[in-house]
C-alpha cells in the first residue's frame, strides 16, 4: 500500500522515443528511454508491454523483468528534466569532457561525484550550461574589443588579431584549452571573419 504523499501512477503511454507517465494528481511527465539504458536496448514491442502495477507505485515490464519505482523516478525527474532542458540549449560543437579523470595509486581509480544519489562523471547539465554560457558571453563581449584592436593595428591580418585575443584570454585562465578553442571559433563566426 502506498502512502497518500507518494506519487501514484494511473497510466503509461509508450511511444518510440519516450513514455508518458500520468499521475493520480494530474501531472504528466514525458520520460525519454535514454534515461533507462536497459529499456532503451529493448525492442519496441518489449517497451510497449509497460503497465502500471495495481498500487500505482511501480511501472513494470514483465517480459524484461524490469521495474521502475514511481517515487524514486519522481525524486529524480525534475533534476533530469532541468538537465535535458539546459543541455538542449548548448550547441553540439561545444566541448563536453566525458572522460573520467583517473587518480594515481596502486589500484586504478576514476574520479566521479555522487550528486542526488547518482554517480556523475564530468559536468552535470547545469554545470555544462554554465560553462557554455560563460564562453558565449565572453565571445560576444570580445567582438567590440577585437574590432578595436583591428582598428588600432590595421596592418595585422584577421588571423593575427585573433591570435592576440587568444593570448589575452589564455592569460586570464577563464576557460580550459578546448573551451578557448571553441570560444575563438565562435568569435571568428560572430565577426564574420
Order of alpha helices (4+ residues) and beta strands (2+ residues): beta-beta-beta-alpha-alpha-beta-beta-beta-alpha-beta-beta-beta-beta-alpha-alpha-alpha
